[in-house]
């Protein structure tokens, strides 16, 4: 049963106290309005614990702004969450509509640095985050003693004489919990094998990211992507104040999983008005066998990306050259499951530390 405002309530006890469950939490569909965000369909979640986030139905069902008890969790870029019709696929054009947000999905046939692969010119990070979802469905209903809310839909990346991939996504949460889940299934609806690259770009910002924040991760090893990252390798898990002229640093992690195959990590500011505030991530290592950390301590661009993936980020041509490029066969399905939640107490922080320690044993 949900725990709200310090007490556990059955459905009957709660519904005697409210006219509609939306009084304490739930989901509603909205449309963003004005400027480049105008006409973007979205779904707003409230779990009743102070966790609120927005699923952008017209942006690949990614997650935009997110807050916990009024504190922002995600970095939001100056581009905002522009409509998909503003997408520029060439070169670094993706950055003109990269709104940040709590989750931006990269892929599905390429991601990482722009490159040319087998005669095809590929821009940054792929198309999937700029494709509107179809067959969308949002709802909130009781299932026994649990009240569950969800948004689901299908995002299809297809081209005549090219790929035909479909991402089926369901984002869901329970009333009374400070966490949510992303359940994805990618299917090759075509008749030929297709390159398959996917990365979950989770973008955390102030005040979760600040001087004194720490990244708690079960990293067996960490290596820099390039010389710039090598300069900061000894402080991959620590963060400084916004710094003029800071150049991004990208680190590649080899993560240890627990006995159930899951990787758990968190980025935490240990002192936000006297208590911890952070975000944890849990995912299955067999599904996402690589992990990228994007550390960007610039002024305004002050963000840390936590990025479970099946690929590094030098681009598809480099992945092919290394023999690391994955393919998805005709009719094949790949499933991915992520849990994202809040660290808001010393007890929760100790739990995260224990999980990391156990995984590294």
C-alpha positions, 0 to 999 in steps of 0.5 A: 500500500502507498505510504503518503505523508508519513503513514501507510494507507489502503486504497479505501483509507486514501479514497475516503480522504480525497475526491480523486487520487490526483489530489495526491499523485498520478499522471496527466497528459499535457501539451507544451506551449510557446516557442520551440517547445510548442505543441510537444505532447507530454505526460506529467508524473507525480508519485505523491512523495515529492517526485515529479517528472515529465515524459516527452511523448513527442521526443522519443518518450524521453524524460525532461524536467524532474524534481524531488520536493521542489529540488531540480534533479536534471540539467536543462539546456538553453535549447529547451525541449524543442519539437522534433521538427527542429531536429538537425541530423547533420554533424553536431546539429543534434546539440541544437535540440538537446534539452538535457532532461533526466533521460535522453535516449541515443541510437538506435542505429548509431550514436557517439561522434559524427562519422562516415560509416560505409559511405553513410554520413552519421551525425551525433547520437542518433535519431531516436530522441527526435521521433514522436511516439505513436499508440501512446497510452497513459493511465493510473489505476489500482492493482490490488493494494498498489496504485500504479501510473504509466505512460507507454508508446511506440517509437519507430525509426524506419527508412525505405531501403534502410532500417525498420526498428521499433522501440516500445517504451513503458515508463511507470511508477507507484504511488508513494514511492520515490522511484520509477522504471523504464522498460524498453523493447527494441524490435527489428521489424525489417528483413535484414540485420541492422546495426544496433546502438543504444545509450541512456543519457541520464543528465544530472544537474544542480543541486545534485551536482555541486562542489562536494558531490560524489559518484558512488559506482562499482567500477572495476576500472576507469579509463579516459576517452582521450587526453583531456579526460586523462587530465582528470582521471584521478577525480572521475568521482569528484566534482568541482564548482562551475569552471570557465573554459572547462573542456568535457571529460569522458570516462569509460567504466567497467562496472561490477554487477551484484549476484542478480546481474544488476549494476547500482550506482548513485550521484549524491550531494551529501549536503543540501540544506543539511541532508543528502540529495542524489539520484541512483540508477539500477540496470542489468549489466547483461543488457547494457555492458558498457558505461560512459560518464560525461563530466562537464563542469562548465559555466551553464553547461554544468552537468554529469551524464551517467550513461549505461550503453551497449557501445562506447561513444567514438561513433559507429565507424570506430565501433565497426573497426574494433569489431564491437558493433552490435547487430539486431537480426530480423524479428529479433527483440532486445529488452532493457530495464532501468530503475531510477530513484532518489537518495534523500537520507543517510540511511539511503546513502548507506544502502547505496554504499553497501551495494557498491561495496558488495558488488566489488567483492 
